[in-house]
Amino acid sequence: MIRHCVLARFRNDITDEERAAIHADLEALRSVIDGMGKVEFSANVSPEPFARGFTHGFIIDFRDAAARDAYLVHEAHSRAGARLVAALEGGTDGLMVFDLEIGA
């Protein structure tokens, strides 16, 4: 399984409603991407001082690397990703992506 971890620095003017809409766009991809599983979103709740300005994050579990790779090139992901990036401080500078192989 691949756990796709995304950290985000949302701009201050982005409302909770816009963040929820972005999350809904990403969650909706489950219906079109075979092998895309659980999607979880949260604000950062760590008491440690190492967030480096990242305020929110989400994870998406994929059955395997092939499912993750299909997600990465899917046009619906491109649209959802563009909406996310537009809401971030500095565009892609407000984004960090890290994939973990779980259970390998």
Helices and strands as residue ranges (DSSP letters): E 2-8, H 16-28, G 29-31, E 36-43, E 56-62, H 65-73, H 75-86, G 91-94, E 95-101
